[in-house]
C-alpha cells in the first residue's frame, strides 16, 4: 500500500478538494473533507481505474470508470498503480509474495493513521496557536470582511447603534482594538463578537436588558472575547486546516476568503467553558474597577433565563454553558464590592431604552 496527497474532482463540474489517497492491491481509497467540514471516503476498484502520467503537468492522472478524477504530483502514483495492475494480470505463480504486501500495508496504514491524526487534531490546535500572532489591524480586516458577508448592515438600527457605542465609550475601557458595536433588528436573543473589535447585539436582547449594569456586563463580557483574541482563536480552530496554511505562510487573503465562505456559521460559535469563565471574570473586573454594580451579570443571566418560554433557552444563554455555576462564581468574586451610580451611563442607557 502507498499513500499520497492529491486533488479530487468527484465530477467535472465540481471544484477540486484536497484528498488523502491510499492505494491497496485491489482498491484505491480517497479521503476528503466536504465544504461543510464533514469527512467522506470514496473507494475505487483498481481494475476499473485508469492511470496515466501527464508530462505537461508533471502529475499523475487517475480516472475511474464510474466517474471522478484524481491528480497527484509526480509519476510515482502512475507507476505504482500500473505496476499493481500488471502484477494482477500475471499468472498466480509469477506474483510477488503476499507477505511483503501485508508488511508494507501495515506500515503505510500506520503512517496514514498518523497523517489523519495530524489533520484532525494537531492542525486545528496549531491554527489556534498561530492566531496569537495575528496583529489587531489584520484581525479588524478579517472581522469586517466576515461582518459584511453576513449581510447585517441592512438590518442595523443606526440610531440605537450610535447610542450603544456612546455607552461603551463612556465605560472608558483601554484596548488596542477599535471597538465597533452594531445593533441588529432581529428577534434573536443573542450577541456575539468577531475578530478585530466588532460586537453584534440583537435588538431582541437589548429589549430584555433592564438596567445599565446589565448592559455594561453584557458588553464587558463580549469585549473580553475580542480583547483576549477568543473570537479569533475559536474561529481559526473551527476552520482548522482551511486556514492553517494561510496563517503559516502569512497569506491572510486566503484566510479571509475561507472565513467569508463560512460567515453564517460564525454567528453561533460556542466557546469553551474556560474561555467563558475568563470572559466573565475579566468582564467583571471591568465593572468592579468602574464601581458598576456587579449584580448586572447575575441579573442579566437570571431574567434572561426566566424570560424563556418553557424549556426553550435564549440563544445568548444556550451557547454559554453552566449558567448557575457562572452566577455563583460572579457572586464570590464580587463579594463586598464598592458600588457607585454612574450618572452618565444611566442617562445613555435610558436614552437607548426610549428608542422604539
C-alpha positions as YAML, in Angstrom:
chain: A
units: angstrom
residues:
- id: 1
  name: UNK
  ca: [0.00, 0.00, 0.00]
- id: 2
  name: UNK
  ca: [1.07, 3.56, -0.67]
- id: 3
  name: UNK
  ca: [-0.39, 6.90, 0.41]
- id: 4
  name: UNK
  ca: [-0.44, 10.20, -1.46]
- id: 5
  name: UNK
  ca: [-1.90, 13.67, -1.26]
- id: 6
  name: UNK
  ca: [-3.81, 14.92, -4.29]
- id: 7
  name: UNK
  ca: [-6.72, 16.91, -5.73]
- id: 8
  name: UNK
  ca: [-10.05, 15.09, -6.08]
- id: 9
  name: UNK
  ca: [-12.81, 16.02, -8.56]
- id: 10
  name: UNK
  ca: [-16.00, 13.97, -7.89]
- id: 11
  name: UNK
  ca: [-17.41, 15.27, -11.18]
- id: 12
  name: UNK
  ca: [-16.19, 17.50, -13.99]
- id: 13
  name: UNK
  ca: [-18.33, 20.39, -12.71]
- id: 14
  name: UNK
  ca: [-17.10, 20.38, -9.09]
- id: 15
  name: UNK
  ca: [-14.11, 22.20, -7.66]
- id: 16
  name: UNK
  ca: [-11.03, 20.33, -6.51]
- id: 17
  name: UNK
  ca: [-10.88, 19.07, -2.91]
- id: 18
  name: UNK
  ca: [-7.70, 18.20, -1.01]
- id: 19
  name: UNK
  ca: [-7.58, 14.45, -0.55]
- id: 20
  name: UNK
  ca: [-5.56, 11.69, 1.10]
- id: 21
  name: UNK
  ca: [-5.20, 8.73, -1.26]
- id: 22
  name: UNK
  ca: [-4.43, 5.17, -0.11]
- id: 23
  name: UNK
  ca: [-3.66, 2.65, -2.87]
- id: 24
  name: UNK
  ca: [-4.04, -1.02, -1.98]
- id: 25
  name: UNK
  ca: [-3.57, -4.07, -4.20]
- id: 26
  name: UNK
  ca: [-7.24, -4.21, -5.24]
- id: 27
  name: UNK
  ca: [-8.72, -0.81, -4.48]
- id: 28
  name: UNK
  ca: [-7.96, 2.87, -4.12]
- id: 29
  name: UNK
  ca: [-9.37, 4.80, -1.12]
- id: 30
  name: UNK
  ca: [-9.90, 8.59, -1.22]
- id: 31
  name: UNK
  ca: [-10.46, 10.54, 2.00]
- id: 32
  name: UNK
  ca: [-11.52, 14.19, 1.80]
- id: 33
  name: UNK
  ca: [-13.26, 16.92, 3.76]
- id: 34
  name: UNK
  ca: [-16.56, 18.32, 2.47]
- id: 35
  name: UNK
  ca: [-17.29, 22.07, 2.32]
- id: 36
  name: UNK
  ca: [-19.44, 21.73, 5.47]
- id: 37
  name: UNK
  ca: [-16.48, 20.29, 7.41]
- id: 38
  name: UNK
  ca: [-17.59, 16.65, 7.46]
- id: 39
  name: UNK
  ca: [-15.29, 13.90, 6.14]
- id: 40
  name: UNK
  ca: [-16.08, 11.43, 3.37]
- id: 41
  name: UNK
  ca: [-14.41, 8.42, 1.77]
- id: 42
  name: UNK
  ca: [-14.67, 7.07, -1.78]
- id: 43
  name: UNK
  ca: [-13.36, 3.66, -2.88]
- id: 44
  name: UNK
  ca: [-12.41, 2.78, -6.44]
- id: 45
  name: UNK
  ca: [-11.80, -0.75, -7.69]
- id: 46
  name: UNK
  ca: [-8.28, -0.70, -9.10]
- id: 47
  name: UNK
  ca: [-9.27, -2.76, -12.13]
- id: 48
  name: UNK
  ca: [-11.75, -0.01, -13.04]
- id: 49
  name: UNK
  ca: [-9.18, 2.76, -12.67]
- id: 50
  name: UNK
  ca: [-7.03, 4.18, -15.46]
- id: 51
  name: UNK
  ca: [-3.66, 5.67, -14.56]
- id: 52
  name: UNK
  ca: [-1.53, 7.91, -16.75]
- id: 53
  name: UNK
  ca: [1.30, 10.36, -16.32]
- id: 54
  name: UNK
  ca: [0.61, 13.78, -17.84]
- id: 55
  name: UNK
  ca: [4.07, 15.07, -18.74]
- id: 56
  name: UNK
  ca: [2.89, 18.63, -19.39]
- id: 57
  name: UNK
  ca: [1.54, 18.97, -15.86]
- id: 58
  name: UNK
  ca: [4.13, 16.69, -14.25]
- id: 59
  name: UNK
  ca: [1.27, 14.92, -12.50]
- id: 60
  name: UNK
  ca: [-0.39, 11.52, -12.29]
- id: 61
  name: UNK
  ca: [-3.98, 11.39, -13.54]
- id: 62
  name: UNK
  ca: [-6.28, 8.69, -12.16]
- id: 63
  name: UNK
  ca: [-9.76, 8.22, -13.66]
- id: 64
  name: UNK
  ca: [-12.48, 5.86, -12.53]
- id: 65
  name: UNK
  ca: [-14.90, 4.22, -14.95]
- id: 66
  name: UNK
  ca: [-17.83, 5.33, -12.81]
- id: 67
  name: UNK
  ca: [-16.74, 8.98, -12.82]
- id: 68
  name: UNK
  ca: [-14.33, 11.00, -10.74]
- id: 69
  name: UNK
  ca: [-10.77, 12.10, -11.26]
- id: 70
  name: UNK
  ca: [-7.61, 12.39, -9.14]
- id: 71
  name: UNK
  ca: [-4.45, 14.41, -9.77]
- id: 72
  name: UNK
  ca: [-1.29, 13.59, -7.81]
- id: 73
  name: UNK
  ca: [2.11, 15.29, -8.10]
- id: 74
  name: UNK
  ca: [4.84, 13.34, -9.92]
- id: 75
  name: UNK
  ca: [4.72, 9.98, -11.68]
- id: 76
  name: UNK
  ca: [5.15, 7.66, -8.71]
- id: 77
  name: UNK
  ca: [1.42, 7.06, -8.29]
- id: 78
  name: UNK
  ca: [1.01, 6.24, -12.00]
- id: 79
  name: UNK
  ca: [3.90, 3.78, -11.88]
- id: 80
  name: UNK
  ca: [2.57, 2.22, -8.68]
- id: 81
  name: UNK
  ca: [-0.97, 1.73, -10.00]
- id: 82
  name: UNK
  ca: [0.11, 0.36, -13.38]
- id: 83
  name: UNK
  ca: [2.61, -1.91, -11.60]
- id: 84
  name: UNK
  ca: [-0.15, -3.38, -9.42]
- id: 85
  name: UNK
  ca: [-2.44, -3.81, -12.41]
- id: 86
  name: UNK
  ca: [0.28, -5.60, -14.38]
- id: 87
  name: UNK
  ca: [1.02, -7.79, -11.37]
- id: 88
  name: UNK
  ca: [-2.65, -8.76, -11.07]
- id: 89
  name: UNK
  ca: [-2.72, -9.85, -14.71]
- id: 90
  name: UNK
  ca: [0.15, -12.29, -14.21]
- id: 91
  name: UNK
  ca: [-0.33, -15.98, -13.52]
- id: 92
  name: UNK
  ca: [-0.57, -16.79, -9.83]
- id: 93
  name: UNK
  ca: [2.87, -18.43, -9.70]
- id: 94
  name: UNK
  ca: [4.53, -15.26, -11.04]
- id: 95
  name: UNK
  ca: [3.08, -12.83, -8.48]
- id: 96
  name: UNK
  ca: [5.09, -11.23, -5.63]
- id: 97
  name: UNK
  ca: [4.93, -12.70, -2.16]
- id: 98
  name: UNK
  ca: [1.75, -11.83, -0.24]
- id: 99
  name: UNK
  ca: [3.74, -11.43, 2.99]
- id: 100
  name: UNK
  ca: [5.59, -8.42, 1.57]
- id: 101
  name: UNK
  ca: [2.29, -6.74, 0.67]
- id: 102
  name: UNK
  ca: [0.92, -7.32, 4.18]
- id: 103
  name: UNK
  ca: [4.04, -5.87, 5.82]
- id: 104
  name: UNK
  ca: [4.04, -2.79, 3.61]
- id: 105
  name: UNK
  ca: [0.31, -2.33, 4.06]
- id: 106
  name: UNK
  ca: [0.54, -2.32, 7.84]
- id: 107
  name: UNK
  ca: [3.45, 0.09, 7.79]
- id: 108
  name: UNK
  ca: [1.79, 2.56, 5.46]
- id: 109
  name: UNK
  ca: [-1.57, 2.17, 7.21]
- id: 110
  name: UNK
  ca: [0.12, 3.28, 10.41]
- id: 111
  name: UNK
  ca: [1.60, 6.26, 8.58]
- id: 112
  name: UNK
  ca: [-1.81, 7.09, 7.16]
- id: 113
  name: UNK
  ca: [-3.28, 6.94, 10.67]
- id: 114
  name: UNK
  ca: [-0.68, 9.43, 11.88]
- id: 115
  name: UNK
  ca: [-1.49, 11.74, 8.98]
- id: 116
  name: UNK
  ca: [-5.19, 11.57, 9.80]
- id: 117
  name: UNK
  ca: [-4.41, 12.38, 13.44]
- id: 118
  name: UNK
  ca: [-2.30, 15.34, 12.32]
- id: 119
  name: UNK
  ca: [-5.07, 16.56, 10.05]
- id: 120
  name: UNK
  ca: [-7.96, 16.22, 12.51]
- id: 121
  name: UNK
  ca: [-6.31, 17.14, 15.82]
- id: 122
  name: UNK
  ca: [-2.96, 18.86, 15.55]
- id: 123
  name: UNK
  ca: [-3.76, 21.23, 12.67]
- id: 124
  name: UNK
  ca: [-6.74, 22.89, 14.45]
- id: 125
  name: UNK
  ca: [-4.61, 23.26, 17.61]
- id: 126
  name: UNK
  ca: [-1.76, 24.85, 15.65]
- id: 127
  name: UNK
  ca: [-4.22, 27.16, 13.89]
- id: 128
  name: UNK
  ca: [-5.40, 28.43, 17.26]
- id: 129
  name: UNK
  ca: [-1.81, 29.00, 18.42]
- id: 130
  name: UNK
  ca: [-0.97, 30.90, 15.24]
- id: 131
  name: UNK
  ca: [-3.97, 33.14, 15.89]
- id: 132
  name: UNK
  ca: [-1.98, 34.67, 18.77]
- id: 133
  name: UNK
  ca: [0.44, 36.11, 16.20]
- id: 134
  name: UNK
  ca: [-2.21, 37.93, 14.17]
- id: 135
  name: UNK
  ca: [-1.94, 41.72, 14.78]
- id: 136
  name: UNK
  ca: [-5.07, 43.71, 15.73]
- id: 137
  name: UNK
  ca: [-5.13, 45.57, 12.39]
- id: 138
  name: UNK
  ca: [-5.28, 42.28, 10.49]
- id: 139
  name: UNK
  ca: [-7.94, 40.93, 12.84]
- id: 140
  name: UNK
  ca: [-10.00, 44.04, 12.11]
- id: 141
  name: UNK
  ca: [-9.79, 43.39, 8.36]
- id: 142
  name: UNK
  ca: [-10.87, 39.78, 8.89]
- id: 143
  name: UNK
  ca: [-13.75, 40.73, 11.19]
- id: 144
  name: UNK
  ca: [-15.00, 43.46, 8.86]
- id: 145
  name: UNK
  ca: [-14.97, 41.11, 5.88]
- id: 146
  name: UNK
  ca: [-16.96, 38.49, 7.79]
- id: 147
  name: UNK
  ca: [-19.44, 41.09, 9.07]
- id: 148
  name: UNK
  ca: [-20.07, 42.31, 5.51]
- id: 149
  name: UNK
  ca: [-20.50, 38.72, 4.33]
- id: 150
  name: UNK
  ca: [-23.17, 38.14, 6.98]
- id: 151
  name: UNK
  ca: [-25.29, 40.83, 5.35]
- id: 152
  name: UNK
  ca: [-26.14, 42.50, 8.67]
- id: 153
  name: UNK
  ca: [-25.56, 46.10, 7.61]
- id: 154
  name: UNK
  ca: [-29.02, 46.31, 6.03]
- id: 155
  name: UNK
  ca: [-30.56, 45.28, 9.37]
- id: 156
  name: UNK
  ca: [-28.66, 47.77, 11.54]
- id: 157
  name: UNK
  ca: [-30.58, 50.16, 13.74]
- id: 158
  name: UNK
  ca: [-28.36, 53.20, 13.15]
- id: 159
  name: UNK
  ca: [-29.78, 55.31, 15.99]
- id: 160
  name: UNK
  ca: [-29.50, 52.53, 18.58]
- id: 161
  name: UNK
  ca: [-26.04, 51.62, 17.26]
- id: 162
  name: UNK
  ca: [-24.82, 55.17, 17.81]
- id: 163
  name: UNK
  ca: [-26.13, 55.26, 21.38]
- id: 164
  name: UNK
  ca: [-24.72, 51.82, 22.20]
- id: 165
  name: UNK
  ca: [-21.27, 52.93, 21.00]
- id: 166
  name: UNK
  ca: [-21.59, 56.05, 23.18]
- id: 167
  name: UNK
  ca: [-22.40, 53.80, 26.14]
- id: 168
  name: UNK
  ca: [-19.27, 51.68, 25.64]
- id: 169
  name: UNK
  ca: [-17.12, 54.77, 25.07]
- id: 170
  name: UNK
  ca: [-18.39, 56.14, 28.40]
- id: 171
  name: UNK
  ca: [-17.15, 52.95, 30.10]
- id: 172
  name: UNK
  ca: [-13.65, 54.11, 29.08]
- id: 173
  name: UNK
  ca: [-12.09, 50.68, 28.51]
- id: 174
  name: UNK
  ca: [-8.45, 50.76, 27.28]
- id: 175
  name: UNK
  ca: [-7.74, 48.42, 24.35]
- id: 176
  name: UNK
  ca: [-5.55, 48.19, 21.23]
- id: 177
  name: UNK
  ca: [-8.71, 47.36, 19.26]
- id: 178
  name: UNK
  ca: [-11.15, 49.73, 17.62]
- id: 179
  name: UNK
  ca: [-14.37, 48.52, 19.23]
- id: 180
  name: UNK
  ca: [-17.43, 48.91, 17.00]
- id: 181
  name: UNK
  ca: [-20.83, 47.83, 18.26]
- id: 182
  name: UNK
  ca: [-23.79, 47.19, 15.97]
- id: 183
  name: UNK
  ca: [-27.44, 46.84, 16.94]
- id: 184
  name: UNK
  ca: [-29.23, 44.49, 14.54]
- id: 185
  name: UNK
  ca: [-33.01, 44.47, 14.12]
- id: 186
  name: UNK
  ca: [-33.98, 40.85, 14.68]
- id: 187
  name: UNK
  ca: [-35.98, 38.79, 17.17]
- id: 188
  name: UNK
  ca: [-32.96, 36.66, 18.08]
- id: 189
  name: UNK
  ca: [-31.96, 36.99, 21.75]
- id: 190
  name: UNK
  ca: [-28.22, 36.88, 21.22]
- id: 191
  name: UNK
  ca: [-24.93, 38.77, 20.96]
- id: 192
  name: UNK
  ca: [-21.57, 37.74, 19.53]
- id: 193
  name: UNK
  ca: [-18.06, 39.06, 18.92]
- id: 194
  name: UNK
  ca: [-15.97, 38.96, 15.75]
- id: 195
  name: UNK
  ca: [-12.19, 39.33, 15.41]
- id: 196
  name: UNK
  ca: [-10.76, 42.83, 15.49]
- id: 197
  name: UNK
  ca: [-13.35, 44.67, 17.56]
- id: 198
  name: UNK
  ca: [-16.79, 44.08, 16.07]
- id: 199
  name: UNK
  ca: [-19.54, 43.22, 18.56]
- id: 200
  name: UNK
  ca: [-23.06, 42.47, 17.34]
- id: 201
  name: UNK
  ca: [-26.03, 42.84, 19.70]
- id: 202
  name: UNK
  ca: [-29.50, 41.87, 18.51]
- id: 203
  name: UNK
  ca: [-32.37, 44.25, 19.27]
- id: 204
  name: UNK
  ca: [-34.37, 41.49, 20.97]
- id: 205
  name: UNK
  ca: [-31.58, 41.03, 23.52]
- id: 206
  name: UNK
  ca: [-31.37, 44.76, 24.22]
- id: 207
  name: UNK
  ca: [-35.09, 44.76, 24.92]
- id: 208
  name: UNK
  ca: [-34.50, 42.12, 27.63]
- id: 209
  name: UNK
  ca: [-31.86, 44.26, 29.40]
- id: 210
  name: UNK
  ca: [-33.41, 46.17, 32.33]
- id: 211
  name: UNK
  ca: [-30.57, 48.20, 33.85]
- id: 212
  name: UNK
  ca: [-27.36, 49.86, 32.78]
- id: 213
  name: UNK
  ca: [-25.20, 47.46, 34.90]
- id: 214
  name: UNK
  ca: [-26.71, 44.57, 32.93]
- id: 215
  name: UNK
  ca: [-25.81, 46.25, 29.65]
- id: 216
  name: UNK
  ca: [-22.32, 47.01, 30.96]
- id: 217
  name: UNK
  ca: [-21.92, 43.35, 31.94]
- id: 218
  name: UNK
  ca: [-23.03, 42.15, 28.51]
- id: 219
  name: UNK
  ca: [-20.63, 44.48, 26.69]
- id: 220
  name: UNK
  ca: [-17.74, 43.76, 29.09]
- id: 221
  name: UNK
  ca: [-18.19, 40.02, 28.50]
- id: 222
  name: UNK
  ca: [-18.21, 40.31, 24.69]
- id: 223
  name: UNK
  ca: [-15.36, 42.85, 24.79]
- id: 224
  name: UNK
  ca: [-13.18, 40.34, 26.65]
- id: 225
  name: UNK
  ca: [-13.78, 37.80, 23.87]
- id: 226
  name: UNK
  ca: [-12.35, 40.37, 21.45]
- id: 227
  name: UNK
  ca: [-9.54, 41.73, 23.61]
- id: 228
  name: UNK
  ca: [-8.24, 38.26, 24.55]
- id: 229
  name: UNK
  ca: [-8.50, 37.03, 20.95]
- id: 230
  name: UNK
  ca: [-11.12, 34.43, 21.95]
- id: 231
  name: UNK
  ca: [-13.14, 35.08, 18.80]
- id: 232
  name: UNK
  ca: [-10.08, 34.82, 16.55]
- id: 233
  name: UNK
  ca: [-8.78, 31.66, 18.22]
- id: 234
  name: UNK
  ca: [-12.17, 29.93, 18.19]
- id: 235
  name: UNK
  ca: [-12.82, 30.74, 14.54]
- id: 236
  name: UNK
  ca: [-9.36, 29.64, 13.43]
- id: 237
  name: UNK
  ca: [-9.68, 26.41, 15.42]
- id: 238
  name: UNK
  ca: [-13.11, 25.65, 14.00]
- id: 239
  name: UNK
  ca: [-11.91, 26.16, 10.42]
- id: 240
  name: UNK
  ca: [-8.74, 24.16, 11.13]
- id: 241
  name: UNK
  ca: [-6.80, 23.11, 8.06]
- id: 242
  name: UNK
  ca: [-8.74, 25.55, 5.86]
- id: 243
  name: UNK
  ca: [-6.81, 28.46, 7.37]
- id: 244
  name: UNK
  ca: [-3.68, 26.70, 8.63]
- id: 245
  name: UNK
  ca: [-1.53, 27.12, 5.52]
- id: 246
  name: UNK
  ca: [-2.64, 30.70, 5.06]
- id: 247
  name: UNK
  ca: [-1.66, 31.50, 8.65]
- id: 248
  name: UNK
  ca: [1.60, 29.59, 8.39]
- id: 249
  name: UNK
  ca: [2.75, 31.48, 5.30]
- id: 250
  name: UNK
  ca: [1.11, 34.81, 6.10]
- id: 251
  name: UNK
  ca: [-1.43, 34.60, 3.26]
- id: 252
  name: UNK
  ca: [-4.23, 36.40, 5.06]
- id: 253
  name: UNK
  ca: [-6.13, 36.93, 1.83]
- id: 254
  name: UNK
  ca: [-6.72, 33.18, 1.73]
- id: 255
  name: UNK
  ca: [-7.75, 33.18, 5.39]
- id: 256
  name: UNK
  ca: [-10.24, 35.99, 4.77]
- id: 257
  name: UNK
  ca: [-11.77, 34.11, 1.84]
- id: 258
  name: UNK
  ca: [-12.29, 31.00, 3.96]
- id: 259
  name: UNK
  ca: [-13.86, 32.99, 6.80]
- id: 260
  name: UNK
  ca: [-16.20, 34.80, 4.41]
- id: 261
  name: UNK
  ca: [-17.30, 31.48, 2.91]
- id: 262
  name: UNK
  ca: [-18.19, 30.27, 6.42]
- id: 263
  name: UNK
  ca: [-19.66, 33.58, 7.65]
- id: 264
  name: UNK
  ca: [-23.12, 32.25, 8.53]
- id: 265
  name: UNK
  ca: [-21.65, 29.53, 10.73]
- id: 266
  name: UNK
  ca: [-19.66, 32.09, 12.75]
- id: 267
  name: UNK
  ca: [-22.79, 33.66, 14.25]
- id: 268
  name: UNK
  ca: [-23.24, 30.75, 16.64]
- id: 269
  name: UNK
  ca: [-19.69, 29.71, 17.54]
- id: 270
  name: UNK
  ca: [-19.52, 28.18, 21.03]
- id: 271
  name: UNK
  ca: [-16.65, 28.99, 23.36]
- id: 272
  name: UNK
  ca: [-15.14, 26.52, 25.80]
- id: 273
  name: UNK
  ca: [-16.11, 26.71, 29.46]
- id: 274
  name: UNK
  ca: [-12.65, 28.05, 30.35]
- id: 275
  name: UNK
  ca: [-12.96, 30.91, 27.85]
- id: 276
  name: UNK
  ca: [-16.48, 31.75, 29.05]
- id: 277
  name: UNK
  ca: [-15.22, 31.84, 32.64]
- id: 278
  name: UNK
  ca: [-12.34, 34.08, 31.55]
- id: 279
  name: UNK
  ca: [-14.75, 36.44, 29.77]
- id: 280
  name: UNK
  ca: [-16.96, 36.55, 32.87]
- id: 281
  name: UNK
  ca: [-14.06, 37.09, 35.28]
- id: 282
  name: UNK
  ca: [-12.27, 39.80, 33.30]
- id: 283
  name: UNK
  ca: [-15.56, 41.42, 32.31]
- id: 284
  name: UNK
  ca: [-16.49, 41.53, 35.99]
- id: 285
  name: UNK
  ca: [-13.18, 43.20, 36.79]
- id: 286
  name: UNK
  ca: [-14.02, 45.95, 34.30]
- id: 287
  name: UNK
  ca: [-17.26, 46.58, 36.19]
- id: 288
  name: UNK
  ca: [-15.59, 46.50, 39.62]
- id: 289
  name: UNK
  ca: [-12.89, 48.95, 38.54]
- id: 290
  name: UNK
  ca: [-15.64, 51.38, 37.49]
- id: 291
  name: UNK
  ca: [-17.75, 50.71, 40.60]
- id: 292
  name: UNK
  ca: [-20.60, 49.42, 38.40]
- id: 293
  name: UNK
  ca: [-22.91, 47.08, 40.28]
- id: 294
  name: UNK
  ca: [-21.62, 43.50, 39.63]
- id: 295
  name: UNK
  ca: [-25.20, 42.27, 40.03]
- id: 296
  name: UNK
  ca: [-25.50, 43.35, 36.41]
- id: 297
  name: UNK
  ca: [-24.03, 39.97, 35.46]
- id: 298
  name: UNK
  ca: [-26.24, 37.79, 37.64]
- id: 299
  name: UNK
  ca: [-29.36, 39.85, 36.99]
- id: 300
  name: UNK
  ca: [-28.80, 39.59, 33.25]
- id: 301
  name: UNK
  ca: [-28.47, 35.82, 33.42]
- id: 302
  name: UNK
  ca: [-31.39, 35.40, 35.82]
- id: 303
  name: UNK
  ca: [-34.06, 37.30, 33.98]
- id: 304
  name: UNK
  ca: [-32.94, 36.03, 30.58]
- id: 305
  name: UNK
  ca: [-33.46, 32.53, 31.90]
- id: 306
  name: UNK
  ca: [-36.83, 33.50, 33.33]
- id: 307
  name: UNK
  ca: [-37.94, 35.16, 30.08]
- id: 308
  name: UNK
  ca: [-37.51, 31.96, 28.04]
- id: 309
  name: UNK
  ca: [-40.84, 30.13, 27.48]
- id: 310
  name: UNK
  ca: [-40.89, 26.59, 28.85]
- id: 311
  name: UNK
  ca: [-37.58, 24.83, 28.29]
- id: 312
  name: UNK
  ca: [-36.54, 27.00, 25.35]
- id: 313
  name: UNK
  ca: [-33.39, 28.90, 26.26]
- id: 314
  name: UNK
  ca: [-32.45, 32.24, 24.65]
- id: 315
  name: UNK
  ca: [-29.56, 31.80, 22.21]
- id: 316
  name: UNK
  ca: [-27.35, 34.11, 24.28]
- id: 317
  name: UNK
  ca: [-27.54, 31.62, 27.14]
- id: 318
  name: UNK
  ca: [-27.85, 28.42, 25.12]
- id: 319
  name: UNK
  ca: [-24.37, 28.99, 23.67]
- id: 320
  name: UNK
  ca: [-22.87, 29.65, 27.11]
- id: 321
  name: UNK
  ca: [-22.88, 26.55, 29.38]
- id: 322
  name: UNK
  ca: [-23.06, 26.26, 33.20]
- id: 323
  name: UNK
  ca: [-25.06, 29.44, 33.86]
- id: 324
  name: UNK
  ca: [-25.71, 28.64, 37.53]
- id: 325
  name: UNK
  ca: [-22.03, 27.93, 38.22]
- id: 326
  name: UNK
  ca: [-21.07, 31.15, 36.46]
- id: 327
  name: UNK
  ca: [-23.52, 33.13, 38.57]
- id: 328
  name: UNK
  ca: [-22.08, 31.64, 41.76]
- id: 329
  name: UNK
  ca: [-18.54, 32.44, 40.61]
- id: 330
  name: UNK
  ca: [-19.50, 36.06, 39.93]
- id: 331
  name: UNK
  ca: [-21.13, 36.41, 43.37]
- id: 332
  name: UNK
  ca: [-17.99, 35.03, 45.04]
- id: 333
  name: UNK
  ca: [-15.60, 37.31, 43.14]
- id: 334
  name: UNK
  ca: [-17.69, 40.43, 43.70]
- id: 335
  name: UNK
  ca: [-18.35, 39.99, 47.42]
- id: 336
  name: UNK
  ca: [-18.14, 43.33, 49.31]
- id: 337
  name: UNK
  ca: [-17.62, 45.23, 46.06]
- id: 338
  name: UNK
  ca: [-17.96, 49.00, 46.21]
- id: 339
  name: UNK
  ca: [-20.80, 50.33, 44.04]
- id: 340
  name: UNK
  ca: [-21.33, 53.88, 42.86]
- id: 341
  name: UNK
  ca: [-24.05, 55.01, 40.47]
- id: 342
  name: UNK
  ca: [-22.69, 56.23, 37.14]
- id: 343
  name: UNK
  ca: [-24.99, 59.06, 36.14]
- id: 344
  name: UNK
  ca: [-23.65, 59.26, 32.59]
- id: 345
  name: UNK
  ca: [-24.03, 55.55, 31.85]
- id: 346
  name: UNK
  ca: [-27.51, 55.56, 33.36]
- id: 347
  name: UNK
  ca: [-28.56, 58.50, 31.19]
- id: 348
  name: UNK
  ca: [-27.23, 56.91, 27.99]
- id: 349
  name: UNK
  ca: [-28.95, 53.63, 28.88]
- id: 350
  name: UNK
  ca: [-32.27, 55.37, 29.45]
- id: 351
  name: UNK
  ca: [-31.90, 57.12, 26.09]
- id: 352
  name: UNK
  ca: [-31.27, 53.75, 24.45]
- id: 353
  name: UNK
  ca: [-34.35, 52.20, 26.09]
- id: 354
  name: UNK
  ca: [-36.51, 55.04, 24.78]
- id: 355
  name: UNK
  ca: [-35.70, 54.04, 21.19]
- id: 356
  name: UNK
  ca: [-38.57, 52.07, 19.61]
...
